[in-house]
Amino acid sequence: MKYLCYRCVGDAYLRAKMSRDGQRRHCTYCGSVDNSYSLCEMSERIKYVFDQHYVRTSDQPNSLQHAMMADRESVYDWWREGEPVVVAIMNAADIPEEAAQD
């Protein structure tokens, strides 16, 4: 099982909660032995925040965007709005990219 210590978390609220409530474990990411959460605990907390504050964007263009892409005179280029999931997780909790990927 992998653990993330409070020192590896930049989000002030989550960092304080982990420092207070976490269990002393060996951090998988920085190697220190400090108050930590398992990645399972972290994912549950991050999922809660995502459910409350984030919206998944469409991975396909809508009908107007399809029409604009089909127009030979248009220079419209569609791209999916938002951030990749790993980047969103990393930024939301202010954690290392490796932990966000895991």
HELIX and SHEET records of a PDB file:
HELIX    1   1 TYR A    6  CYS A    8  5                                   3    
HELIX    2   2 ALA A   12  ASP A   21  1                                  10    
HELIX    3   3 LEU A   39  HIS A   53  1                                  15    
HELIX    4   4 SER A   63  ALA A   70  1                                   8    
HELIX    5   5 VAL A   85  ALA A   93  1                                   9    
HELIX    6   6 GLU A   97  GLN A  101  1                                   5    
SHEET    1   A 3 TYR A   3  CYS A   5  0                                        
SHEET    2   A 3 VAL A  33  SER A  38 -1                                        
SHEET    3   A 3 GLN A  23  HIS A  26 -1                                        
END                                                                             
